[in-house]
């Protein structure tokens, strides 16, 4: 009987230089999107998808992120004393979301290296990888959609979205063919990192959600270090293709690049408009702006 996807890896060791000076002290994953840190959206997506164990790959200066998902005895005691039950419930819910573990990535040696750091905790199981910068708004959580594909096909699954035009050059791009039984599914034959528009093998851009088999750890361990001594996840998946099926899946939903200032602004506006307590008021305010 095949093993189910129970664990999710969150590479969160980056420096967040695109958001300086805000990220000089604050981890980029802790920047607020409306009223929650960016990384909490990904954790909530994983938990809503059936994930039981969250594994954060961290680095120096990430203590605030660890504290956020821990119990805050002083805060909880103060809220309880003041009778602020709703806020107390929010605080306690964060610290009891899931089983959470932390692995320190001592050097920023690439996404592949960050995933490899989780090997001992993941073990011999399929697992999810979520890049915190990618915030996805979807009726069915993106990772849940991908787990369903994994359960059916028993192969690694890469989330993709369709990009028309030169913008495709900013992404890793899937090479392959559309599946004959599922129009959202692609049989992957390769990947090209940030190709020129005219050389892109498809319109399917790979974004920050993956379901991977544990065999990827073996391929990553054998992957040659590239520029800056980094191990790239793309290289590990390309090696995996030699022995296993890998699929691209065009998820249902909208992705925001919260690792980019403009993408963060877009996400802030759209998520704020969805909030029942002030969304309509915010919409009315936007209409008053001299745009």
Sine and cosine of phi, psi and omega as CSV:
sin_phi,cos_phi,sin_psi,cos_psi,sin_omega,cos_omega
0.00,0.00,0.76,-0.65,-0.07,-1.00
-0.94,0.35,0.51,-0.86,0.01,-1.00
-0.99,0.16,0.55,-0.84,-0.01,-1.00
-1.00,-0.06,0.27,-0.96,-0.02,-1.00
-0.99,0.12,0.94,-0.35,-0.05,-1.00
-0.90,-0.44,-0.29,0.96,-0.14,-0.99
-0.85,-0.52,0.54,-0.84,0.02,-1.00
-0.75,-0.66,0.73,-0.68,-0.01,-1.00
-0.97,-0.24,0.76,-0.64,0.04,-1.00
-0.90,-0.44,0.99,-0.17,0.10,-1.00
-0.93,0.37,0.89,-0.46,-0.11,-0.99
-0.63,-0.77,0.63,0.77,-0.04,-1.00
-0.98,-0.22,0.03,1.00,-0.07,-1.00
-0.93,0.36,0.31,-0.95,-0.06,-1.00
-1.00,0.06,-0.35,0.94,0.03,-1.00
0.93,0.37,0.62,0.79,-0.09,-1.00
-0.91,0.42,-0.38,0.92,0.00,-1.00
-0.93,0.38,-0.26,0.97,-0.02,-1.00
-0.93,-0.37,0.28,0.96,0.11,-0.99
-0.89,0.46,0.59,-0.81,0.15,0.99
-1.00,0.03,-0.05,1.00,-0.06,-1.00
-0.86,0.52,-0.55,0.84,-0.08,-1.00
-1.00,-0.10,0.24,0.97,0.08,-1.00
-0.89,0.46,-0.58,0.81,-0.01,-1.00
-0.87,-0.49,-0.60,0.80,-0.06,-1.00
-1.00,0.02,0.77,-0.64,0.08,-1.00
-0.86,0.51,0.65,-0.76,-0.04,-1.00
-0.86,0.51,-0.50,0.86,0.00,-1.00
-0.92,0.39,-0.28,0.96,-0.02,-1.00
-0.99,-0.15,0.04,1.00,0.10,-1.00
-0.89,0.45,0.63,-0.78,-0.13,-0.99
-0.99,0.10,0.75,-0.67,0.17,-0.99
-0.94,-0.35,0.98,-0.22,-0.21,-0.98
0.90,0.44,-1.00,0.00,-0.01,-1.00
-0.70,-0.72,0.30,0.95,0.04,-1.00
-0.74,-0.67,0.55,-0.83,0.10,-1.00
-0.89,0.46,0.51,-0.86,-0.01,-1.00
-0.78,0.63,-0.71,0.71,-0.13,-0.99
-0.92,0.40,-0.42,0.91,0.00,-1.00
-0.92,0.40,-0.52,0.85,0.05,-1.00
-0.88,0.48,-0.67,0.74,0.02,-1.00
-0.92,0.38,-0.64,0.77,0.02,-1.00
-0.90,0.44,-0.69,0.73,0.02,-1.00
-0.90,0.45,-0.61,0.79,0.06,-1.00
-0.88,0.47,-0.70,0.71,-0.02,-1.00
-0.89,0.45,-0.71,0.70,-0.02,-1.00
-0.90,0.43,-0.65,0.76,0.03,-1.00
-0.92,0.40,-0.27,0.96,0.01,-1.00
-1.00,-0.08,0.02,1.00,0.03,-1.00
0.99,-0.15,0.11,0.99,0.03,-1.00
-0.94,0.33,0.68,-0.73,-0.05,-1.00
-0.95,-0.31,-0.40,0.92,-0.11,-0.99
-0.74,-0.68,0.88,-0.48,0.03,-1.00
-0.99,-0.15,0.76,-0.65,0.00,-1.00
-0.86,-0.51,0.93,-0.37,0.04,-1.00
-1.00,-0.05,0.76,-0.65,0.13,-0.99
-0.98,-0.17,0.94,-0.33,-0.16,-0.99
-0.92,-0.40,0.03,-1.00,0.06,-1.00
-0.55,-0.84,-0.27,-0.96,0.00,-1.00
-0.88,0.47,0.59,-0.81,0.09,-1.00
0.98,0.20,0.31,0.95,-0.05,-1.00
-0.96,-0.27,0.29,0.96,-0.06,-1.00
-0.86,0.50,-0.57,0.82,-0.01,-1.00
-0.89,0.45,-0.57,0.82,0.01,-1.00
-0.93,0.38,-0.68,0.73,0.03,-1.00
-0.90,0.43,-0.67,0.74,0.01,-1.00
-0.89,0.45,-0.59,0.81,-0.05,-1.00
-0.86,0.51,-0.64,0.77,-0.06,-1.00
-1.00,-0.05,0.12,0.99,0.04,-1.00
-0.99,-0.17,0.16,-0.99,0.07,-1.00
-0.97,0.26,0.71,-0.71,0.06,-1.00
-0.94,-0.35,1.00,-0.03,-0.10,-0.99
-0.88,0.48,-0.67,0.75,-0.04,-1.00
-0.91,0.42,-0.72,0.69,0.00,-1.00
-0.89,0.45,-0.73,0.69,-0.02,-1.00
-0.88,0.47,-0.65,0.76,0.01,-1.00
-0.91,0.42,-0.65,0.76,0.01,-1.00
-0.91,0.42,-0.70,0.71,0.00,-1.00
-0.91,0.42,-0.63,0.78,0.01,-1.00
-0.92,0.40,-0.67,0.74,0.00,-1.00
-0.89,0.46,-0.59,0.81,-0.02,-1.00
-1.00,0.04,0.01,1.00,0.06,-1.00
0.95,0.30,0.37,0.93,0.00,-1.00
-1.00,0.02,0.98,0.22,-0.15,-0.99
-0.91,0.41,-0.65,0.76,-0.03,-1.00
-0.90,0.43,-0.69,0.72,0.02,-1.00
-0.93,0.37,-0.58,0.82,0.05,-1.00
-0.90,0.44,-0.65,0.76,0.02,-1.00
-0.90,0.44,-0.65,0.76,0.03,-1.00
-0.89,0.46,-0.72,0.69,-0.02,-1.00
-0.88,0.47,-0.72,0.70,-0.03,-1.00
-0.94,0.34,-0.52,0.85,0.00,-1.00
-0.90,0.43,-0.63,0.77,-0.01,-1.00
-0.88,0.48,-0.69,0.73,-0.07,-1.00
-0.98,0.21,-0.18,0.98,-0.02,-1.00
-0.89,-0.45,0.33,0.95,-0.07,-1.00
-0.87,0.49,-0.74,0.67,-0.12,-0.99
-0.26,-0.97,0.12,-0.99,0.16,-0.99
-0.96,0.29,0.81,-0.59,-0.06,-1.00
-0.82,-0.57,0.72,-0.69,0.07,-1.00
-0.82,-0.58,0.39,-0.92,-0.02,-1.00
-0.79,-0.62,0.70,-0.72,0.09,-1.00
-0.82,-0.57,0.75,-0.66,-0.04,-1.00
-1.00,0.04,0.85,-0.53,0.15,-0.99
-1.00,-0.02,0.96,-0.28,-0.16,-0.99
-0.93,0.36,-0.50,0.87,0.04,-1.00
-0.75,-0.67,0.61,-0.80,0.03,-1.00
-0.97,0.22,0.99,0.10,-0.12,-0.99
-0.96,-0.28,0.53,0.85,0.11,-0.99
0.98,-0.18,0.31,-0.95,-0.03,-1.00
-0.90,0.44,-0.64,0.77,0.02,-1.00
-0.88,0.47,-0.65,0.76,0.03,-1.00
-0.91,0.41,-0.64,0.77,0.03,-1.00
-0.87,0.49,-0.70,0.71,0.03,-1.00
-0.90,0.43,-0.64,0.76,0.00,-1.00
-0.89,0.46,-0.50,0.87,0.03,-1.00
-0.88,0.48,-0.37,0.93,-0.05,-1.00
-1.00,0.01,0.01,1.00,-0.14,-0.99
-0.79,0.61,-0.76,0.65,-0.08,-1.00
-0.91,0.42,-0.56,0.83,0.00,-1.00
-0.99,0.17,-0.54,0.84,0.01,-1.00
-0.97,0.26,-0.70,0.71,-0.02,-1.00
0.95,0.32,-0.52,-0.86,-0.09,-1.00
-1.00,-0.08,0.84,0.54,-0.03,-1.00
-0.70,-0.71,0.48,-0.88,0.20,-0.98
-0.92,0.40,0.47,-0.88,-0.07,-1.00
-0.49,-0.87,0.31,-0.95,0.04,-1.00
-0.98,-0.18,0.47,-0.88,0.16,-0.99
-0.80,-0.59,0.79,-0.61,0.03,-1.00
-0.82,-0.57,0.83,-0.56,0.09,-1.00
-1.00,0.06,0.88,-0.48,-0.11,-0.99
-0.84,0.54,-0.48,0.88,-0.03,-1.00
-0.90,0.44,-0.45,0.89,0.00,-1.00
-1.00,0.00,0.95,-0.31,0.05,-1.00
-0.98,-0.21,0.81,-0.58,-0.09,-1.00
-0.87,-0.49,0.82,-0.58,0.05,-1.00
-0.98,-0.17,0.91,-0.41,-0.06,-1.00
-0.50,-0.87,0.62,-0.78,0.04,-1.00
-0.85,0.52,-0.70,0.71,0.15,-0.99
-0.97,-0.25,0.83,-0.55,-0.07,-1.00
-0.76,0.65,0.65,-0.76,-0.06,-1.00
-0.83,0.56,-0.72,0.70,-0.02,-1.00
-0.90,0.43,-0.56,0.83,0.06,-1.00
-0.89,0.45,-0.68,0.74,0.05,-1.00
-0.85,0.53,-0.68,0.73,-0.05,-1.00
-0.95,0.31,-0.59,0.81,0.06,-1.00
-0.89,0.45,-0.63,0.77,0.04,-1.00
-0.87,0.49,-0.64,0.76,0.04,-1.00
-0.91,0.41,-0.69,0.73,0.03,-1.00
-0.87,0.50,-0.70,0.71,-0.02,-1.00
-0.87,0.49,-0.54,0.84,0.00,-1.00
-0.98,0.18,-0.66,0.75,-0.13,-0.99
-0.98,-0.21,-0.31,0.95,0.01,-1.00
0.83,0.55,0.70,0.72,0.07,-1.00
-0.58,-0.82,0.31,-0.95,0.02,-1.00
-0.87,0.49,0.55,-0.83,-0.06,-1.00
-0.77,-0.64,0.76,-0.65,0.03,-1.00
-0.93,-0.37,0.76,-0.65,0.04,-1.00
-0.96,0.28,0.70,-0.71,0.05,-1.00
-0.74,-0.68,0.33,-0.94,0.17,-0.99
-0.66,-0.75,0.48,-0.88,-0.06,-1.00
-0.99,0.15,0.81,-0.58,0.03,-1.00
-0.86,-0.51,0.88,-0.48,0.07,-1.00
-0.99,-0.10,0.71,-0.70,0.09,-1.00
1.00,-0.09,-0.11,-0.99,-0.10,-1.00
-0.87,0.49,-0.32,0.95,0.01,-1.00
-0.86,0.51,-0.33,0.94,0.00,-1.00
-0.87,0.49,-0.42,0.91,-0.06,-1.00
-0.93,0.37,-0.17,0.98,0.01,-1.00
-1.00,0.03,-0.01,1.00,-0.13,-0.99
-0.81,-0.58,0.26,-0.97,0.32,-0.95
-0.97,0.25,0.65,-0.76,-0.12,-0.99
-0.85,-0.53,0.71,-0.71,-0.03,-1.00
-0.98,0.22,0.68,-0.73,0.18,-0.98
-0.94,-0.33,0.71,-0.70,-0.02,-1.00
0.31,-0.95,-0.28,-0.96,-0.04,-1.00
-0.74,-0.67,0.51,-0.86,0.01,-1.00
-0.92,0.39,0.65,-0.76,-0.01,-1.00
-0.94,0.34,0.61,-0.79,-0.07,-1.00
-0.96,0.27,-0.27,0.96,-0.05,-1.00
-0.95,-0.30,-0.25,0.97,-0.07,-1.00
-0.56,-0.83,0.92,-0.39,-0.08,-1.00
-0.93,0.37,-0.30,0.95,0.04,-1.00
-1.00,0.04,-0.13,0.99,-0.11,-0.99
-0.96,-0.29,0.64,-0.76,0.01,-1.00
-0.80,-0.60,0.69,-0.72,0.10,-1.00
-0.99,0.10,0.95,-0.32,-0.13,-0.99
-0.97,0.23,0.74,-0.68,0.09,-1.00
-0.90,-0.44,-0.19,0.98,0.00,-1.00
0.07,-1.00,0.00,-1.00,0.03,-1.00
-0.56,-0.83,0.57,-0.82,0.06,-1.00
-0.82,-0.57,0.80,-0.60,-0.05,-1.00
-1.00,0.08,0.88,-0.48,0.06,-1.00
0.73,0.68,0.87,0.50,-0.02,-1.00
-0.97,0.26,0.33,-0.94,0.18,-0.98
-0.90,0.43,0.50,-0.86,-0.07,-1.00
-0.78,0.62,-0.72,0.69,-0.06,-1.00
-0.95,0.30,-0.26,0.97,-0.02,-1.00
-0.97,-0.25,-0.01,1.00,-0.02,-1.00
-0.89,0.46,0.77,-0.64,-0.06,-1.00
-0.96,0.27,-0.23,0.97,0.03,-1.00
-0.26,-0.97,-0.08,-1.00,0.09,-1.00
-0.98,-0.18,0.16,0.99,-0.09,-1.00
-1.00,-0.06,0.98,-0.21,0.01,-1.00
-1.00,0.07,0.71,-0.71,-0.01,-1.00
-1.00,0.06,0.78,-0.62,0.00,-1.00
-0.87,-0.49,-0.05,-1.00,-0.26,-0.97
-0.98,0.20,0.76,0.64,0.13,-0.99
-0.65,-0.76,0.76,-0.65,-0.03,-1.00
-0.62,-0.78,0.57,-0.82,0.30,-0.95
-0.90,-0.44,0.86,-0.52,-0.11,-0.99
-0.82,-0.57,0.57,-0.82,0.11,-0.99
-0.99,0.17,0.39,-0.92,-0.03,-1.00
-0.91,0.41,-0.24,0.97,0.05,-1.00
-0.87,0.48,-0.36,0.93,-0.02,-1.00
-0.90,0.43,-0.43,0.90,0.03,-1.00
-0.90,0.43,-0.65,0.76,0.02,-1.00
-0.90,0.43,-0.67,0.74,0.00,-1.00
-0.93,0.35,-0.59,0.81,0.02,-1.00
-0.92,0.39,-0.59,0.80,0.03,-1.00
-0.91,0.42,-0.44,0.90,0.00,-1.00
-0.99,-0.11,-0.07,1.00,-0.05,-1.00
-0.95,0.31,0.72,-0.70,0.02,-1.00
-0.94,0.33,0.68,-0.73,0.04,-1.00
-0.93,0.36,0.72,-0.69,-0.02,-1.00
-0.99,-0.13,-0.51,-0.86,-0.01,-1.00
-0.86,0.52,0.71,-0.71,0.00,-1.00
0.95,0.31,0.21,0.98,0.00,-1.00
0.96,0.27,0.29,0.96,-0.09,-1.00
-1.00,0.09,0.51,-0.86,0.11,-0.99
-0.95,-0.31,0.86,-0.50,-0.08,-1.00
-1.00,-0.07,0.70,-0.71,0.03,-1.00
-0.88,0.47,-0.59,0.80,0.02,-1.00
-0.83,0.56,-0.68,0.73,0.00,-1.00
-0.90,0.43,-0.63,0.78,0.03,-1.00
-0.91,0.42,-0.63,0.77,0.01,-1.00
-0.94,0.34,-0.61,0.80,0.05,-1.00
-0.88,0.48,-0.64,0.77,0.06,-1.00
-0.93,0.38,-0.58,0.82,0.03,-1.00
-0.89,0.46,-0.54,0.84,-0.01,-1.00
-0.87,0.50,-0.38,0.93,-0.03,-1.00
-0.95,0.31,-0.35,0.94,-0.07,-1.00
-0.82,-0.57,-0.28,0.96,-0.08,-1.00
-0.68,-0.74,0.33,-0.94,0.12,-0.99
-0.97,0.24,0.65,-0.76,0.11,-0.99
-0.76,-0.65,0.68,-0.73,-0.07,-1.00
-0.86,-0.52,0.54,-0.84,0.21,-0.98
-0.98,-0.19,0.62,-0.79,-0.03,-1.00
-0.72,-0.69,0.88,-0.48,0.05,-1.00
-0.99,0.15,0.98,-0.18,-0.12,-0.99
-0.94,0.34,0.37,-0.93,0.12,-0.99
-1.00,-0.03,0.85,-0.53,-0.02,-1.00
0.57,-0.82,-0.04,-1.00,-0.02,-1.00
-0.84,-0.54,0.77,-0.64,-0.04,-1.00
-0.97,-0.23,0.69,-0.73,0.08,-1.00
-0.88,-0.47,0.72,-0.69,0.07,-1.00
-1.00,0.04,1.00,0.00,-0.04,-1.00
-0.99,0.17,0.06,1.00,0.11,-0.99
-1.00,-0.02,0.03,1.00,0.01,-1.00
-0.86,-0.51,0.64,-0.77,-0.09,-1.00
-0.86,0.50,-0.71,0.70,-0.01,-1.00
-0.92,0.39,-0.66,0.75,0.04,-1.00
-0.89,0.47,-0.61,0.79,0.04,-1.00
-0.91,0.42,-0.64,0.76,0.03,-1.00
-0.90,0.43,-0.67,0.74,0.04,-1.00
-0.86,0.50,-0.74,0.68,-0.02,-1.00
-0.89,0.46,-0.65,0.76,-0.01,-1.00
-0.87,0.50,-0.72,0.69,-0.01,-1.00
-0.90,0.44,-0.75,0.66,-0.10,-0.99
-0.94,0.34,-0.61,0.79,0.04,-1.00
-0.95,0.32,-0.58,0.82,0.04,-1.00
-0.91,0.42,-0.64,0.76,0.00,-1.00
-0.90,0.43,-0.40,0.92,-0.01,-1.00
-0.99,0.10,-0.16,0.99,-0.08,-1.00
-0.97,0.23,0.85,-0.53,-0.07,-1.00
-0.90,0.44,-0.48,0.88,-0.08,-1.00
-0.97,0.22,-0.41,0.91,0.00,-1.00
-0.54,-0.84,0.11,0.99,-0.04,-1.00
-0.86,0.52,-0.73,0.68,-0.03,-1.00
-0.92,0.38,-0.61,0.79,0.04,-1.00
-0.91,0.42,-0.63,0.77,0.02,-1.00
-0.92,0.39,-0.63,0.78,0.03,-1.00
-0.88,0.47,-0.67,0.74,0.02,-1.00
-0.90,0.43,-0.60,0.80,0.04,-1.00
-0.90,0.43,-0.69,0.73,0.00,-1.00
-0.86,0.51,-0.56,0.83,0.00,-1.00
-0.92,0.38,-0.35,0.94,-0.03,-1.00
-1.00,0.07,-0.15,0.99,-0.04,-1.00
-0.97,0.25,0.64,-0.77,-0.01,-1.00
-0.98,0.19,0.96,0.28,-0.05,-1.00
-1.00,0.00,0.00,0.00,0.00,0.00
